[in-house]
Amino acid sequence: MNQKIDTKQLTDTPRKRVLCVTSNYPRWQGDSTTPFVHHLAQDLKEFGWEVDVLAPHAMGAAQQEVLDGISIERFRYLWPERTQTVCYQGGALMNLQNNRLNYLKLPALVFFEWLAIFKLLMTGKYDLLHSHWILPQGFTGILAAIPLKIPHVITVHGSDAFALNGKCLTSFKQFSLVHADAVTVNSTATRQQVLSIAPKLSNLNLIPMGISTTLPKPERSAILRSLYKGNDGPLLIFVGRLIELKGVDDLLHAISLLKNNFTDIRLLILGEGPFREELESLSRKLRIDKQVFFTGWVEPEEVVNYLSAADIFIGPSKRSLDGSTEAQGLTFIEAMQAGTPVIATDVGGIVDVIRHEQTGLLVKEGSPEQIASTVVRLSSNKSLKETIVHQAKLLTLQYTRNATATKFAKLFDEKTNRSLLVR
């Protein structure tokens, strides 16, 4: 249930201020960087919290600016700016995997991030520090917050818990988690992984990231459907980064199998990533390149129209070699809200929202055959499809941006009030 906001009470009550530290944040207006941290910063304003953001600088980005009412400071960690390649463009973890030289830049990133956090907290204007991802933000945040006695909340998004599992890095993660005033996770899978790192962690809170409640525009969805849907067969859609753990290669193999059932099946692939060229090559090899459309990055407000235009959303995520998996999957929830039935693999945090034959259909990871047979089943069973769509829409009410901000604001209030008592 969403919390009702008393605007008069917020006006009369002094607003608290939080410093949000993140390694992934929109670099400029309209950037393709996933905006969920930015959305949370915006939404917390309604609950009496002012948010300032600290993020790494990137080439072409301003060092200081106000974006949608959020004050952002971007710290430099290397010179010249073109050498700052650890963050963005898919995230730090992916950049480290793709280029080992980025590991040599980590000490500079960690030091200058800690220095920037410490300087800002020293101003005395912040009531709380909020770090997104355990490493490096959680670690540098701990080093700055403890001596200044500032309450510190670490939010774990999944990749930071599942990957980077060497003995040394795991010890850094454990140190950060046990010394935080509170830790939040986005799914039961992430919670289980965090507890495997720090088994005695007590102040652990399950707070999934929320989605915007933007409704699709029927006219726009109809246009997109007419552009992409074939005469025979369903229009399928995938939305996400084109990386290994998203399993899009399995989806392409499933399309190849489905040609035997539907002569004109179509697949929309929304997103960018390092695997795009390889996936396009695979579609040509499988001779399905006429049925598969790679749209690239799509404006966030347009995604819901594409989802609404499609018949089925496919989320074929799988575990990557380094242990990473889908921690939550916001696009699954966005598809559910748009009224598009979901077929997904039973990995990671996906099972929190996709409940088999209730809010979607689950298949085993790495199984194009199961994906194909499930598409056939769902396409031919109208009653099942209607049940899934109805139950899925009801579940998405628990995953709105407002619901997420409500829980974070409550946690922040609890930690700051307790901190004042201790002081």
N, C-alpha and C positions, 0 to 999 in steps of 0.2 A: 504494500500500500504506500502510495506517495505521501510525503509529508506536506501539510499545508503551511504555507509561508505567511507569517504575520509581518508585512512590510513595515508597519509602524514600529513594531518591536525591534526590527533590524536597524531602523533609522535611529532609535533611541539608544541602542546598545553599541558600545565601541567595537569596531570591526577588528578582528584578529588578522594577522598576516603570516602567511606561510611561504617559505622559500622552497620551490620545487626544483629539484636537480634531475636532469635527464640527459641521456646520450642521444636521444632520437626525438626530434621536434621539428615542425615545419620551418624550413630555412627562410621562407618568404611566402607572401600571399599566393595561394594556388599551387604550392609545392606538393609533390606526390608523396612526401613522407607521411606515413600513417598518423592521423591527427588525434588519436584517442587521449593522449596526455593533454593536448591543447584543449580539447573539449571538457575534460575534467576541470582544468584551471578556470575555464569560463563558467562552468556550472556551479562551482563552489561559491561564487559571488552571491548567489541567491540565498546562501545559508550563512552569510555574515563573514565569509573568509575572503580576504584579498590575496591573490596569488602572484608572486613574481617568479619568473622562470630563469634558471641558469642552465645553459647548454653549451656544448663545444661549438666553436666557430667553424664555418665551412666557407670555401671559396665562393664568393659572390653574395654572401649573406652579410647583413649589417651586424656590427658588434653590439649595438643597442637599438632597440625599436619597441614600439607598442603595436601589437598585432591583435586586432579584435578586442581591444581593451586590456590585454595582458602585457605587462612590462617584461621584456626579454633582454637578458644580457648574455652574450656569447663570448666565452673566454678563448683566447688564442693559446695554443699549446705547441705550435711549431712555426718556424719562419723559413721560407716564404709560405704564404697561405696555401699554395697548391699542394704542399706536402702533408696537409692535414687530411689524411685519408682513412683514419681508423673508423670514424662514425659515418652515418647516413648511407645512402645508396644501398639499401637492403639491411643495414644494421652492422654494428661492430663485429658481432660473431661471424657473419658471412664474410666481412672484409678481412678478418683474420684468417679464415679458412682459405680464401682465394689468393691471398698474398701474405706469405710468411714474414715479409719485411715489415709489415704493420706491427708485429710483436715488438720490434725494436723501438717503436714510437710510444708504446704503452707507458713506460716510466714518465715520459714528458706529459702525457695526457693525465695520468694519475696525480702527478705533482701539481700541475697548474689548475686542475679541477679542485684539489684540496685547498690550494691557496685562495682560489676565487670564492669557495664556500666560506672559508674561515674569515676572509675580509668582509663579506656581506653579513655574516652572523655577528661579527664584531660591532656592526653599526647599532645593534641593540633594537632594531625595529621588527625583528621576527619572533613570533611566538612558537614556531614549530618548523622543523626541517622535514621535507618529504622527498625521499630518494626513490627514483624508479630504476629497477634492476639492482641486483645484489652487487655485481661488479661492473664498473668500478664505483658507481655512485654510492651504494650502500657502505662500502668500505671507507671511501674518502669522507662520507657524511659522518660516520662514526668517529673518525679521527678529529673532525672539527666540532661535532656536537657535544661530545663528552666533556672536554675541558671547559666549554662555555655553558654547560648544563642546560642545553636546549633540547627539548623532547624531539625524538627522531623516529619517524615511521618509514620503513622500507617496504616498497611494493614489488613483489616478484611476479614477473610476467610469463615465466615458463622457460624460455631458452636459457636464461641465466642460471636456472636450477638444473635443467637436464644436461646441458653441455658444460664444457670447461671443467672436466672431472679429474684432472691431475691432483696428486696429493697436496701440492702446494696451494693450488687455486681453491681446492675444497676447504683447506684450513682457513684461507682468507674469507670464504663464504660463511663458514661456521662462525668465525669470530664476529663478522658483521651481523649475522642474524641474532646471535645470543646477546649482543650488546645493544640491540635496538629496543626502543620502548614499545614498539608494536611492529608486527609484520603482517602484510596482507598478501593473499594469493588469489588468483583469478579462477581456479577450478579445483576440484577434489584431486585431480591428477597432480597438479602443481603442489597442493598441500602435502600429498604423500611423499613427493620428491623432496620437498623442503624438510620434512620430518626425518627423512633418511640422512640428511646432512646434519641437522641439529635435532636429535631425538627428544631432548628435554625442553624444547621450545614451548613456552606456555602461552604467550600473548600472540596467538596466531588467528587471523581473521579472514574468512572467506568473503571477498568482495569482488565479484566479476566486473569487468569493464562493461559499460552500457552502450547501447546504440541510439542513434537519433530516431525520433518517431515520425520522420518525414514520410508522407504518403506518396505513392506513385501517381503520376499524371496519366490518366487513362489514354488521352490523345497521343502523348509521346510514346507510351508503351505500345499502342496499336501501330504506330509508324515503325517502331523498331521491329515489331513482330512481322510486319509485312515485308521488311527489308531482308530478314534473315531466315524466317521459317520456310521450309520446303513444302511441297504439296503433300508428301507422305511422310509420316514419322514425326516424333516430338522434337521440339527445340530445346536442347540441353544447354546449361550454362555453368561455367566455373568462374569464380572471382578470387583473385589472390596473387601473391608473389609467385613468380615462376622459378621456384627453387626445388631442390630435391625432395624435401619432406612433404611437399604439397601433392606429390603423386600424379601429376598431370600425364606422365607417360603411360600410366596404367589406364587412365581415362581414354587416351588416344587408341590404345589397343582394344578397349571396350567398344569404341565407335567402329573400329574395323570389323569386330564380330557382329555388331548390330546391323550392318549393311545387309545381312542375310534376312533380317526381320523387317527392316524399313529401308526402302530403296532410296529415300531422300532425307535421311536423318541429318540434323544439323547440330553443330556445337559452337557456342560462343565462349571464347577465352578472354576474360578481362584481366589485364594486369601486365606488369613488366618484370623482368628479372634475368639473371645470368643464364638460365636454361632456355630462354625463348628461341634462340637460333637452333639449338639442338632439338627442341620440340617441333619446330617448323620443319626441320629436316626429317624427323620421324613421321610426321603427317604425310609428307611426300612419299616416303619409303613405303608406308602402309596404303598409299593411294587413296587417302581420305582428305587431301588438301582442298578439294572442292566442297567438302562438307564442314570443314573447320575454319573458323574465322578468329584470327588473333587481332583484337581491337587495340591492344596496348593499354596504357593508362587512361582511365575514364574519370572525369570530374566526379567527386564524391556525391553531389546531389543528383547525378545522372544514373548512378549505380542502381538505385531502387527501381528506376524505369526499365532498365535492362532485366532486372530480376523478375519484375512483374510480367514482362513480355515472354519470358521463357516458360516451358512446361515443367521442367524438373531442374533443380540445382544439384550438382554432383560435387561432393567434397571427398576426394580419394586420398586423403593424407596418409602418410606412413612414417615410421620411425627412420631417421637418418642414421648413418654409420656412427656418428658421434653420440648417439643417444637422444638427440633432440626429437621432439614430437609436437603435435598441435596441442598447445596448452589450453586454449579456449576456443578460438575461431569465431570472431565477430561476424564474419560474412555468412556463417550458417544461420545465425540469429536474424540477420538482416533479410535473408531469403525467407525465413519463416514468417517474419512480419509482413513481407510483401505478398504473402499468400502463395508462395512457390514451394511445392513439396521437396523435401531434401532426402537424398541418398548419400550416406557418409560411411566412412570406415570406423570401426570400433576401436579407436586409439585415443590416448591422451584425454583431454578434457572434453572432447566431442560428446562423449556419452552422458555428460551432465545435462545436455540440452536435447540431444537426439536419442529418444527412447523408442526402441524398436517397435514398430507397428502402432505407436501412439503419436509421437511428434515427428517421426521420420522413419526411414528404413536403414538398418545397419548392415554392412558387409565386411568381410575380412579384408585387412590391408593386403595390397599387392595381388589382388584377384580381379583382373579384368573380366573374367568369366562371370563372377558374381555380380559385378556392376552391370554387365549386359543383361543378365537374366532378371535382375531387379528392375531395370528400366522397362523391360517387356512386361513384367508383372504389374508395375504401377501404371503403365500406359493403358492397360486393359482392364483395370479394376477401379472404376469410378468411385465406388463406395469407399474403398480404402483411401483413395486420394483425398476425398472430402473430409474423412475422419482425421487424417493426418494434418491437413491444412487448418482445420478448426482447433484441434488440440495444440498445435504449434503456436498459433496466434495467441492463445490464452497464456502459454508459457512465456512468451516474449514480454509480457507485462512486468515480469520480474527482472528484466534485463535492459531497462531503459536508462538513459543518461541520468535522469532525475533520481532513479532508484540508487544508482551507483554513488552519485554526489551526496545523497542523503546519508548513506552509510559512512562515507569518508568523513563528512562533516561531523557526524556523531562521534566517530573515533577521535578526530582531531580535538573536539571539545573536551572529550574525556581525558585525553593526554595532557592538554594544556591546563585544565582545571586541577588535575592531580599534581602537575609540576608546580603550580603556584602554591599549593598546600605544602609541598616539600620544601620550597624556598622559604 
